[in-house]
Amino acid sequence: MRKASELHHVLSEKVAAVLPKSEWRKYLREALFRTLDKRSEAIQLMAHDFEKFRHDARRVKAHAVNNLDKLLQQFIQNCEKRGAKVYLAKDAEEACRIVYRIAEEKNARLITKSKSMTTEEIGLNQFLEKHELKVVDTDLGELIVQLAGERPFHLVYPAVHKTRQDVAELFSREAGRKLSDDIGELMNFAREYLREKFLTADLAITGVNIAIAETGTVIVETNEGNDRLGNIPAKTYIAVMGMEKLVEKIEDALKLIVAHPVSSTGQWLTNYVSFLSGRTPLAGRAEEREMHIVIIDNGRSAMRDDPVFREALYCIRCGACMNICPTYSSLGGHVFGHIYTGPIGIPWTAFVHGLEKAAEFAPLCISCGLCREICPTIIDMPYMIAEVKHRYIQKGGQMFVNKVVESYETAYRVGSKFPRLFNHLISSTTTRFLMEKFLGIERRRTLPKVAAKPLDKLLLGKVVENGADALFFADFFARYLRPDIGAKAVDALIHAGYRVSLPPQRSSGYPYFAYGDLDKARKQAEYNVRNLSKALSDGAVIVSIEPT
């Protein structure tokens, strides 16, 4: 496994390549922020409490994951009753071989494929093309990135990083003639190009958004209808799904059918929602049409059996965590991701593509917690990401700069005893030069100055040691940087009639959490809990102004 310093170097180069593209990054942020606005509008129009809806969606997924083995057997039995053939694949290689074997049996040479992150996960296109089969992605965004030779940029918007000029160039190359960047002309070309593929394809492949165990049904959601245009005329249809897509019954599926589009695009429903249960001959035709379902494990069982990462299987692939993530909106999915991108991409990558792959972009998470706040199934992504970092540093080591930053509390506690000297040192040209050269901290970055007096001294005579009914948790900011704000907060509590105490305490441990040093973070938490718990049990409240 490569060392943390090696991964840091590679990531730094990727970030450096994207940062100068200020116009491109501006368009990316605007596109993602529009989706957030649409989501907010949709939530406002919902007749019921959206927070309750989120908890309902979480319960659906939790129940399914808790009963996955039973639901899997039920699903297989009901699919086979309806004439579908079901295959279980333990990993990506086996899944690809199953699909290829079916294609070979049917003498398929042209395959249409609807959008599917699971097929991206297993590298299905590359596997089939290596065996001289032609695969055409029929989702417009997927088609664009396929023609560009790129991987999807976003779970829901695979080509959100492309301008219409980029698309015109790609389509012109495929058409063999010059196309303008007029949206209408580009859409007409895509329509004509794909229609011919749909009508002549030997086999159709789609992903699966939801699978219902009690009926043996797979559900495919699209906004373009390309899944239907692909699988209806094709004699052979293959649905490729991860085992986590299972739910128990149709009532469960209906909740997720709403949760997905509301969270991703701000729609009540996608334009097309297809329920597929076996296949029958087309009207006026006698030939049978086959349905094959490939169910993939590829690390999902290990994820389910891991108490920290189990709830990553609750993901419904809405992409909301990407839309709100501050680093993703600045860098995009080709930097912040492998196949799965953004916050949820970190734990998923760790299990389906390996811990080192996840560690390549895990440092981009700043542990702000916004992903958990927006997730429709309330997945604790910040904790899982911290755990990915933690497990990696056990093998790849911790960056020296991270160790230095983690010691900030000690540095400022000592600095508060000699504030003038400390502030001079951290502001000096020499110090900034050395930090940039040896730590990689840009010399123009301003380090926070320590206050002349720490909070403890400002509160002498104001706080009590025993009998407090309010405990002030100052943390780092109010203790050493802006104790004047902390003092005003304490004054407000005293004015409101509280007896305030400033018990022995350490900082919240945010840097430890952010850098994956969870053992140190736990020690911080344990120390604070020990010193706060007795007063809490006596009925006191904790008050803090620290946002982390």
Sequence and secondary structure as in RCSB ss.txt:
>XXXX:A:sequence
MRKASELHHVLSEKVAAVLPKSEWRKYLREALFRTLDKRSEAIQLMAHDFEKFRHDARRVKAHAVNNLDKLLQQF
IQNCEKRGAKVYLAKDAEEACRIVYRIAEEKNARLITKSKSMTTEEIGLNQFLEKHELKVVDTDLGELIVQLAGE
RPFHLVYPAVHKTRQDVAELFSREAGRKLSDDIGELMNFAREYLREKFLTADLAITGVNIAIAETGTVIVETNEG
NDRLGNIPAKTYIAVMGMEKLVEKIEDALKLIVAHPVSSTGQWLTNYVSFLSGRTPLAGRAEEREMHIVIIDNGR
SAMRDDPVFREALYCIRCGACMNICPTYSSLGGHVFGHIYTGPIGIPWTAFVHGLEKAAEFAPLCISCGLCREIC
PTIIDMPYMIAEVKHRYIQKGGQMFVNKVVESYETAYRVGSKFPRLFNHLISSTTTRFLMEKFLGIERRRTLPKV
AAKPLDKLLLGKVVENGADALFFADFFARYLRPDIGAKAVDALIHAGYRVSLPPQRSSGYPYFAYGDLDKARKQA
EYNVRNLSKALSDGAVIVSIEPT
>XXXX:A:secstr
   HHHHHHHHHHHHHHHTT HHHHHHHHHHHHHHHHHHHHHHHH SS HHHHHHHHHHHHHHHHHTHHHHHHHH
HHHHHHTT EEEEESSHHHHHHHHHHHHHHTT  EEEE   HHHHHHTHHHHHHHTT EEEE SHHHHHHHHHT 
  SSSS TTTT  HHHHHHHHHHHHTS   S HHHHHHHHHHHHHHHHHH SEEEE  SEEETTTTEEEEEESS 
HHHHHHTT SEEEEEEEGGGEESSHHHHHHHHHHHHHHHTS SS SEEEEE S    TT  S  EEEEEEE TTH
HHHHH TTTGGGGG     HHHHH TTHHHH TTTSBSSSBHHHHHHHHHHHT HHHHHTTGGG     HHHHH 
TT   HHHHHHHHHHHHHHHH   HHHHHHHTHHHHHHHHTTSHHHHHHHHHSHHHHHHHHHHH   TT      
 SS HHHHTTTTS SSS SEEEE HHIIIII HHHHHHHHHHHHHTT  EE  S     HHHHHTT HHHHHHHH
HHHHHHHHHHHHTT EEEE    
